[in-house]
């Protein structure tokens, strides 16, 4: 399920789960005695995105998702006083990723 700028609940375009609005987040946070929901599993081009007066944040930590999205990534860190800091990073260049180079010709053609 994903946050959306709406009131209440809505159907998710992903085909499963729901969309939920700021009123749902506010009620959940109050009922559970928390200030912020930190969530993931939704692409955010800037690495992170605050919503609903900073009561929910989406953090995305896969840079250049699927080697084609061009997004940056983020990690959310908290210190011992719960002061937060985002660390933003870009994808490593292909030549330093440690990903094996694709073979253009299968081995069985080389025998």
N, C-alpha and C positions, 0 to 999 in steps of 0.2 A: 504494500500500500504506500501511497505517496502523498505528500502535502500539496495543496493547490490553493490558489487565491479564490476560495469559495466559502460559503457558510455550510456547515453540516458535512454530510457525506455525499459522494458521487461515485459513479461507476468508473473504474480504471480503464483507460484505453489499452493497457497491457493485456487485457483479457482475463485477468485474475486480480483479486484484491480490490481495494477501494481508493478513492481520493478522499482526503479529509482536509477540512479548513481550520483556520486559526481558532475558532470557537471550540473545536474538538480538542486541539492541542492545549488550550487554556484550561479546559475542564480536566483533562488527563493530568496535567502538571499540578493543578490544585489538589486533585484527589490523591495524588501520590507524593505530595510534599516536595516537589522538585521544581527547579527554575528552568531547566533546559533539557530538551530531548536532543541527543546527538545520534544521528542515523547515517546510513550509507546505502550502497546498492542502487544509486541513481546518479547517472552521469551529471557532473557539474563542471562546465568548461573552465571555471576559475579555481577549481580545486575544492572550494567550499562555498556554501550559500546560506546566509541567515534568512529566516522567515518569521513572520508573526511577532514583530518587535523583539527579536532575538530570543524567542522562546523555543525555537527549533533550529538546528543547523544540520545540513547535509554535508558530509565530508566524503570526497572521492579521492582515492589514493592510487589510482592506476593511470600514470601519465600516458598520453597519446594512446588511449584505449583502442585495442584491436589494431594497433599500428596504423590507425587512419583518422582518429577523431581530432587530433591536434590540441587536446586539452592539457592543462597542467594538472598536477596532483597536489594534495595537501595531507598533512598529518596534524591532528589537533593534540596539543600537549597541555597538561595541567601541572602546575608546580604544587608544592606542599600546602600552599594557601588557596588553592583552586584558581589561581590566576591562569588564564588561558593564553595560548599562543599558537598560531598556525604557522607551520613550516611549509612553504611552497616549493615544489621542485618540478623540473621538466624531465622528459624521457631521456635516457642515456642514448648517445649516438649509436647507430647500428654497429659500428666497428669496435665498440667497447662493451656491448651488451652480453657477450659470451654466448650468443645464439649461434648454433652451427650454421654454416653457409649451406644453402640448398644445393644438392647435387642436381645438375641438369640432365645427366644421363644415368639411368639406373645401372647398378653394378652388373646385372646379368648381361648387359650389352657390351661390357668391357672384357669379358672372359673369352 
